[in-house]
Amino acid sequence: MPIEGGDNLYLATVIDCYSRKLAGWAIADHMRTDLVADALHTADQARNGLGGAVFHSDHGAQYTSKEFAALCARLGVTQSMGKVGTCLLTG
């Protein structure tokens, strides 16, 4: 989303699907792995650990990077991704 001055601002969120509450978030002027990693770190701190959690995302480069996979492994988080293009299926 463009902000004043024409720059972009990106928001990454981690939502607890069970409680439907925001568990963590981060804002940056880029959409790189650091942004989603910061959001996951925030959720980890807010929840006193994420061991055993499942993190579901799309196939964006941020989520498929080795750096993000290593972070998930360190935090005890299992990564989950749907099949490519499943959002386009209608029935």
Beta strands, then each sheet from edge to edge (+ up, - down):
strand 1: 10-16
strand 2: 21-28
strand 3: 54-57
strand 4: 78-81
sheet 1: 1+ 2-
sheet 2: 3+ 4+
end
